[in-house]
Amino acid sequence: MGAAEHKIEVPTKDVLAESDGNPVTRRVVNGTLGQSVTLSGNVPGENISIITWDYVYPSNRKMVLLCLKYKNSATECIRERMKLNPKDYSLEIWNLTDSDEGLYEINARTDTDLHLEVTELRVYEPVSTPVINISKFLTDEVCNISLHCLLERGSEPVYTWWTGGDEVTADESHVLTDGGRRLELSLRPSDNRVYNCTVRNPVSEATTSVDLRKLCPVPEGWYIALRTIRYRNP
């Protein structure tokens, strides 16, 4: 059976269409590149005469039929890597690719009613384990150091730095640049020496740690001086 295509107009706002005068809200589902995802049917009622799943091309806003099921007949899918579940009318897509991103529309028709829902599928590549590159220079008892968190792969990554269980934010000792990838810091003898870079996106997360004790050692005699100060000022 050939895929019948017809043009549609899709507004860019969240409300895409109306069914019996009621607005249809776009749902968002996140999928992982190379894995499978299931788009829920959420079709109410019984005595459904026909179910169709369609895909909206983002470039030209054409709609193409993906799967359909008539009452008392087997399901049929036009595209490979797709399956329509006859029990709950969900659409399963295998081995996701970037081209699977977009809008998916389910239509359920009875003799008297039409149910319409739209799902936006977003496909993300999982983030790899990041690598931290280090450059530094010393100034007296202060260790000025630059940490650069590098990622080999992963779509739409968000970078976060941590130390001592707390998230690093910009202050007099920390400067964040390059979208959070680079951390410039000034370490003093009392500062924590372990820093973590966490990279995440909606489908994955990875963390790398760096221990700066060898690069920024505590100055010799500092612990003795600290104990003396605490003894004098209990």
Sequence and secondary structure as in RCSB ss.txt:
>XXXX:A:sequence
MGAAEHKIEVPTKDVLAESDGNPVTRRVVNGTLGQSVTLSGNVPGENISIITWDYVYPSNRKMVLLCLKYKNSAT
ECIRERMKLNPKDYSLEIWNLTDSDEGLYEINARTDTDLHLEVTELRVYEPVSTPVINISKFLTDEVCNISLHCL
LERGSEPVYTWWTGGDEVTADESHVLTDGGRRLELSLRPSDNRVYNCTVRNPVSEATTSVDLRKLCPVPEGWYIA
LRTIRYRNP
>XXXX:A:secstr
    EEE    SSSEEEEETTEEEEEEEEEEETTS EEE     SS   EEEEEEE TTT EEEEEEEEETTS  
EESSTTEEE TTT  EEE S  GGG EEEEEEEE SS EEEEEEEEEEE      EEEEEEEEETTEEEEEEEEE
 SS SS EEEEEETTEE   SSSEEEEGGGTEEEEEE TTS  EEEEEEEETTEEEEEEEE TTTS   TTHHHH
HHHHHHH  
